[in-house]
Amino acid sequence: MQRFTSLIYVTLASILLLPDLSNAQALERLTYRDDLFGWEAVGRLDLGSGGYCTGVLISPDQVLTAAHCVFDKNGNPRPVTSLLFRAGYRDGKSIAERKVSHYAVMDGYDYFSGMTTQNVKNDAALLELSRPIPVSEANPFAIYTGPAIGNSVSVVSYGRDRDNALSWQRSCGVLGQGGGLISFDCDVTFGSSGAPVFSRGQRRSQIVSLVVGGRQEESGKTVAYGMELPAVVSQLKRKLRSLPGAGSGTAEFRRERVGTARRASGAKFEKAK
């Protein structure tokens, strides 16, 4: 876990040493149906083993999440039959629930390589649902294509001790961007993997990045990491279209191991040493 933090700081030192100009706000629990209005497309991805991640609809039948969410603790791909997307889940109720028919993972992602810079950039997966969720129930979000640095963003996520309802941080800051990576000061934790980071100031928010890891500093401040999305999503869509046997109950994608180390780390969050 320490390896990831060191690589990020070395690779993006000139970016991450920018002064903190953010205006981070506290988390807001989206308890009631009216609170969820506009955020129904964000949901909890239940992993079938008591674990969960956050996911977001980018089309009526496609959910974007972190790649490491679709691997078990031993680094094995999870069967699609174990995955359930619960749009707008709160306190035992969902706007809509769908099983997953198949999924695609970025070619450059390797679970056994740990949290290297390359893995963070490619820690994304695209899930196809067994049936589309009508736009009238959960309106998918578009991918943001502009620069993130200097902008204020927001995050909608589940997380440890807040897994029964979405939490919304209305405003947090982009700390740095470069080399396909983005860092934020958003309040995320275990379970927030795959959470969408949204642009602000537009008529409808767009997805800037996905939360795939983070580090809690000694001061208590959290630094979260994600990737630039446009090229990643384009590749995932191509891979998903090429997969045979949609709805067959098996996930098919190419995964190449790097070395022989088996370092399964689950959700990619840590505290400062």
C-alpha positions in Angstrom: 0.0 0.0 0.0 2.8 2.4 0.8 4.2 1.7 -2.7 1.2 3.3 -4.3 1.5 6.5 -2.3 5.2 6.8 -3.0 4.8 6.3 -6.8 2.0 8.9 -6.9 4.0 11.6 -5.2 7.1 10.9 -7.3 5.3 10.8 -10.6 3.1 13.8 -9.9 5.2 15.8 -7.4 4.9 19.0 -9.3 1.2 18.7 -9.4 0.4 17.5 -5.9 2.5 20.2 -4.3 0.1 22.8 -5.4 -1.4 24.9 -2.6 -4.6 23.7 -1.2 -7.2 26.0 -2.7 -10.2 23.7 -2.1 -13.4 24.5 -0.2 -14.3 21.0 1.0 -17.7 20.6 2.6 -19.1 18.0 5.0 -20.9 14.9 3.8 -24.7 15.1 3.4 -26.7 11.8 3.8 -29.3 11.4 1.1 -31.9 9.8 3.3 -35.2 10.7 1.7 -36.5 10.1 -1.8 -36.5 13.8 -2.5 -32.8 14.0 -1.5 -32.0 11.5 -4.2 -33.5 13.5 -7.0 -31.0 13.7 -9.8 -28.6 11.2 -8.2 -30.6 8.0 -8.8 -28.1 6.7 -11.3 -25.5 6.3 -8.6 -25.9 3.0 -6.8 -24.3 0.4 -4.6 -22.7 -2.6 -6.3 -23.1 -5.6 -4.0 -20.3 -8.1 -4.5 -22.0 -11.2 -3.2 -19.5 -11.7 -0.3 -20.7 -9.1 2.0 -18.6 -6.4 0.3 -19.7 -3.6 -1.9 -18.5 -0.7 -4.0 -20.1 2.3 -5.6 -21.1 2.4 -9.3 -22.7 4.8 -11.7 -24.9 4.4 -14.8 -23.4 5.9 -18.0 -26.1 4.4 -20.1 -29.4 2.6 -19.2 -27.6 -0.8 -19.1 -24.0 0.2 -18.4 -22.4 0.8 -14.9 -19.0 2.3 -14.4 -17.0 1.2 -11.3 -13.5 0.4 -10.1 -11.8 -2.6 -11.7 -10.6 -4.0 -8.3 -14.2 -4.3 -7.3 -14.8 -7.2 -9.7 -12.0 -9.3 -8.2 -12.2 -11.3 -5.0 -9.7 -11.1 -2.1 -7.6 -13.8 -3.8 -7.4 -11.8 -7.1 -9.9 -14.1 -8.9 -12.5 -12.5 -11.2 -15.9 -12.5 -9.6 -18.6 -14.4 -11.4 -21.3 -12.1 -12.8 -23.9 -14.0 -10.9 -22.5 -12.6 -7.7 -22.9 -8.9 -8.7 -26.0 -6.8 -8.1 -26.3 -3.1 -8.9 -28.8 -1.3 -6.7 -29.5 2.2 -8.2 -30.2 4.8 -5.6 -30.0 2.3 -2.7 -31.0 3.7 0.7 -32.0 2.0 3.9 -33.0 -1.3 2.3 -34.8 0.2 -0.7 -33.5 0.8 -4.3 -34.8 2.9 -7.2 -34.0 -0.2 -9.3 -32.0 -3.4 -9.0 -30.3 -5.3 -11.8 -28.1 -8.3 -12.0 -24.9 -8.1 -14.2 -24.7 -10.0 -17.4 -21.0 -9.5 -18.2 -18.2 -6.9 -17.7 -15.0 -5.6 -19.2 -11.8 -4.5 -17.4 -9.1 -2.2 -18.7 -6.3 -4.1 -20.5 -3.6 -2.3 -18.5 -5.1 -3.2 -15.1 -3.5 -6.1 -13.1 -4.8 -6.9 -9.7 -1.6 -8.6 -8.6 0.6 -5.5 -9.4 -0.6 -3.6 -6.4 -1.3 0.2 -6.6 1.2 1.3 -9.1 0.6 4.4 -11.1 -0.3 2.3 -14.2 -2.9 0.4 -12.2 -4.5 3.5 -10.8 -4.9 4.9 -14.4 -6.5 1.6 -15.5 -8.5 0.7 -12.4 -11.9 0.9 -14.2 -14.5 -1.6 -15.2 -17.7 -1.4 -17.2 -20.6 -3.6 -16.3 -23.5 -4.5 -18.6 -26.8 -5.0 -16.7 -29.1 -7.9 -17.4 -31.9 -5.4 -18.3 -31.7 -1.6 -18.9 -32.9 0.7 -16.2 -35.4 3.2 -17.7 -34.1 6.7 -17.9 -37.3 7.8 -16.2 -36.1 5.9 -13.1 -32.4 6.7 -13.2 -31.0 9.1 -15.7 -27.4 8.1 -16.7 -24.5 10.6 -16.4 -22.2 11.7 -19.3 -18.4 11.7 -19.1 -16.7 15.1 -18.6 -14.1 15.9 -21.2 -12.6 19.2 -20.0 -9.7 19.9 -17.7 -10.3 19.1 -14.0 -7.5 21.0 -12.4 -8.6 24.2 -10.8 -12.2 23.2 -10.6 -14.4 22.4 -7.7 -16.0 18.9 -7.9 -18.5 16.8 -5.8 -18.6 13.2 -4.9 -21.6 10.9 -4.3 -20.6 7.6 -2.6 -21.2 4.8 -0.2 -18.6 4.0 2.4 -17.7 2.3 5.6 -20.2 3.2 8.3 -22.4 4.9 5.7 -23.2 2.0 3.5 -27.0 2.2 3.8 -27.4 5.5 2.0 -25.5 7.7 -0.4 -23.5 10.5 1.0 -23.0 13.6 -1.0 -20.1 16.0 -0.6 -21.3 19.1 -2.4 -17.9 20.6 -2.9 -14.3 19.4 -2.7 -11.2 20.3 -4.6 -9.0 18.9 -7.4 -5.4 18.8 -6.0 -3.7 17.8 -9.2 -4.0 16.3 -12.7 -1.4 14.8 -15.0 -0.3 11.7 -16.8 -3.8 10.3 -16.8 -4.2 10.7 -13.0 -6.2 13.1 -10.9 -6.1 13.7 -7.1 -8.8 15.2 -4.9 -9.3 16.2 -1.3 -12.8 14.5 -1.2 -14.0 12.6 1.9 -13.9 9.0 0.8 -13.2 5.7 2.5 -13.6 1.9 2.1 -16.6 1.2 0.0 -16.2 4.4 -2.0 -14.2 2.6 -4.7 -15.9 3.3 -8.0 -17.6 6.4 -6.7 -18.1 9.1 -9.4 -16.4 12.4 -9.0 -18.7 15.0 -10.6 -18.1 18.4 -12.3 -19.9 21.4 -10.8 -21.4 24.5 -12.3 -23.2 22.9 -15.2 -26.8 22.3 -15.9 -26.3 18.6 -15.2 -23.2 17.2 -13.5 -20.8 15.1 -15.6 -18.4 12.4 -14.4 -14.9 13.7 -14.1 -13.2 10.6 -12.6 -13.8 7.5 -10.4 -12.4 7.2 -6.9 -10.2 4.1 -6.8 -8.0 4.8 -3.8 -7.0 7.2 -1.1 -4.8 8.1 1.8 -5.6 9.6 5.1 -3.0 12.0 6.3 -1.9 12.4 9.9 -3.9 15.6 9.9 -7.0 13.6 9.2 -7.3 15.0 5.6 -8.1 12.5 2.9 -6.4 12.5 -0.5 -8.3 10.5 -3.1 -7.0 9.3 -6.4 -8.7 8.5 -9.7 -8.1 8.6 -13.5 -8.9 10.7 -16.5 -11.9 9.0 -18.0 -12.6 9.8 -21.7 -10.1 7.3 -23.3 -10.7 4.7 -20.5 -14.5 4.7 -21.1 -14.0 4.5 -24.9 -11.8 1.4 -24.5 -14.1 -0.2 -22.1 -17.1 0.2 -24.4 -15.2 -1.4 -27.2 -14.2 -4.3 -25.0 -17.7 -4.8 -23.8 -19.1 -4.8 -27.3 -16.6 -7.5 -28.3 -17.5 -9.9 -25.5 -19.5 -13.0 -26.6 -22.2 -14.6 -24.5 -23.9 -11.6 -22.9 -26.2 -13.0 -20.1 -24.3 -16.3 -20.0 -23.3 -15.8 -16.4 -19.6 -15.6 -17.1 -17.2 -12.7 -17.3 -14.8 -12.8 -20.2 -11.7 -10.6 -20.4 -8.0 -10.9 -20.8 -5.9 -10.6 -17.7 -2.1 -10.9 -17.7 -0.2 -11.4 -14.4 2.8 -9.3 -13.8 5.4 -11.3 -11.9 4.5 -13.9 -9.3 3.5 -11.8 -6.3 0.0 -12.3 -5.1 -0.8 -9.1 -3.3 -4.6 -8.8 -3.0 -5.4 -5.5 -1.3 -9.2 -5.1 -1.7 -10.4 -1.5 -1.4 -7.5 0.8 -2.0 -7.4 3.0 1.0 -4.8 3.5 3.7 -3.8 5.6 6.7 -0.5 7.5 6.8 2.3 5.6 8.5 
